[in-house]
Amino acid sequence: MVEHGFGGVKSTFKLLTYSRVLEVGLCPIGLYMPIFTFLWNYRTYLQGGNQILRIFRLSPPSLEDYLASGSGSKEE
């Protein structure tokens, strides 16, 4: 499932497929992945799910749960 997620991020954000742009020391790839992954997950939520969720018969979390889990401020 994780590999499908990475594939979804890469297919949505084409910058991640250009090896010439992603040379070590020339771009902050360590910053790109978390941001692109967050945006891809947020887009998935807004669309009501994706193929991965359908294959595994899952539903996306509520927007509040998703945003709270990333900020570390989720109340128990």
C-alpha positions, 0 to 999 in steps of 0.5 A: 500500500505504501508503494502505491502511495509513493506512486500516486505522489510521483504521478501527481507531482511530476517534479519528482520524476525529473532526475536532472532537477533532483541532484544531491545538493541542488534541491531540498528533496527532503522537504519536497516529499513531506509537503507533496505527500501532505498535499496528495493526502489532502487532495485524496480526502477532498475527492472522497478517497482513491483507488488505494482506499477502494482496493483495501476497502478503507475510508479516509479519516476526517479532515480534522483527524488528518490535520490534527495527526500531523500537528501533534495536537490531537486530543485523546 
